[in-house]
Amino acid sequence: MKTLFRAMLFTIIIIFPGLPISAVTEEKEAFPSPDDFVELGIMPEMIYQETPIYPETALESGIEGTVWVQALVKSDGAVAMVRLLKTSGIESLDQSALAAAQKCKYKPGYAEKDKPVAAWVSYRVDFVLDKGKTKQEENPTDR
């Protein structure tokens, strides 16, 4: 009988978590999809740019390429997610560009003077064989 009671009590706790705890709600930031138009008075501005690592295999093979990246910049300037906008055709270059994009920091975009909002930015990353350096350039249409 004790085992049956414990099983029933456990089920009730899982189905009905404490009412006082469930009454507390957290406001979550709404993120636009990459295809949503977000009207901004001020565009997000990159303030810290992580340099992608030139993949060793691409470097040794003399492979160069350009990757277009999209990053979702939250209202606090942190990157929420990244996605590949256009591939270089070389997976290791694409992955390196995406990993670096996730670590970048921004001044957020503003819809109104005092209201920061989440917005997508696009930029390209060029992997050029000049001592393994990479170059990032913002998409001129994002300005």
C-alpha positions in Angstrom: 0.0 0.0 0.0 2.9 2.4 0.8 4.4 1.8 -2.6 1.1 2.6 -4.4 0.7 5.8 -2.4 4.2 7.0 -3.2 3.6 6.3 -6.9 0.4 8.3 -6.8 1.9 11.2 -4.9 4.8 11.3 -7.4 2.4 11.5 -10.3 0.4 14.3 -8.7 3.6 16.3 -8.2 4.6 15.9 -11.8 1.1 16.7 -13.2 0.5 19.6 -10.8 3.7 21.4 -10.0 3.4 23.8 -7.1 0.9 26.6 -7.8 3.0 29.4 -6.3 5.9 28.5 -8.6 3.8 28.3 -11.7 2.3 31.8 -10.9 5.7 33.3 -11.5 6.2 34.0 -15.2 9.3 35.2 -17.0 8.9 37.6 -19.9 10.9 36.2 -22.9 12.2 38.3 -25.7 10.4 37.7 -29.0 12.8 36.9 -31.9 12.0 37.7 -35.5 12.5 35.0 -38.1 15.3 35.6 -40.6 12.7 36.5 -43.2 10.8 39.0 -41.0 11.1 42.7 -41.8 12.1 44.6 -38.7 12.0 48.4 -39.1 15.0 49.9 -37.3 16.0 53.5 -36.7 19.5 52.3 -35.7 21.0 49.1 -37.0 23.0 46.7 -34.7 26.7 47.6 -34.7 29.4 45.0 -34.2 31.6 46.0 -31.3 33.6 42.8 -30.9 34.5 40.6 -33.9 35.8 37.1 -33.3 38.3 36.1 -36.0 37.4 32.8 -37.5 40.1 30.1 -37.3 41.4 29.2 -40.8 40.8 25.4 -40.8 44.2 23.6 -41.0 43.1 21.3 -43.8 41.9 24.2 -45.9 45.1 26.2 -45.2 47.4 23.2 -46.1 45.3 22.5 -49.3 45.4 26.2 -50.4 41.6 26.5 -50.2 40.0 29.9 -50.1 36.3 30.9 -49.9 33.6 33.3 -48.9 30.9 32.5 -46.4 27.8 34.6 -45.9 26.5 34.5 -42.3 23.4 35.7 -40.6 23.3 36.4 -36.9 20.3 37.2 -34.7 21.4 40.0 -32.4 19.3 40.2 -29.2 18.1 43.4 -27.6 21.1 43.2 -25.2 23.6 42.9 -28.1 24.4 39.2 -27.6 24.1 36.8 -30.5 21.2 34.5 -30.0 21.7 32.3 -33.0 23.6 32.1 -36.3 22.9 30.5 -39.6 24.5 30.0 -42.9 23.2 32.4 -45.5 25.4 31.3 -48.4 27.9 28.5 -48.2 31.5 28.7 -49.4 31.2 25.1 -50.6 33.7 24.0 -48.1 32.1 22.8 -44.8 35.2 23.5 -42.6 35.2 27.2 -43.7 31.4 27.4 -43.2 31.7 25.9 -39.7 34.6 28.1 -38.7 32.7 31.3 -39.8 29.5 30.2 -37.9 31.5 29.4 -34.7 33.2 32.9 -34.8 29.9 34.6 -35.5 28.3 33.1 -32.4 31.0 34.9 -30.3 30.7 38.4 -31.8 29.1 41.2 -29.7 27.0 44.1 -30.9 25.4 47.3 -29.9 21.7 46.4 -30.3 19.5 47.8 -33.0 16.7 50.2 -32.1 13.2 50.5 -33.4 12.7 53.7 -31.5 15.2 55.9 -29.8 15.0 54.2 -26.4 13.8 50.7 -27.4 16.4 48.1 -28.3 15.1 45.2 -30.3 16.3 41.9 -31.7 17.3 41.9 -35.3 19.1 39.8 -37.9 22.4 41.1 -39.5 24.2 39.6 -42.5 27.9 39.8 -43.3 30.5 37.9 -45.2 33.6 36.2 -44.1 36.4 35.9 -46.6 39.0 33.1 -46.1 42.0 34.4 -48.0 45.4 32.8 -48.0 47.4 35.7 -46.7 49.2 34.0 -43.7 45.9 32.4 -42.8 44.0 35.7 -42.1 40.3 36.1 -42.6 38.4 39.2 -43.3 34.8 40.0 -42.3 32.7 42.6 -44.2 29.2 43.7 -43.3 26.5 43.5 -45.9 26.0 47.0 -47.3 22.2 46.3 -47.5 22.2 46.0 -43.6 23.0 49.7 -43.2 
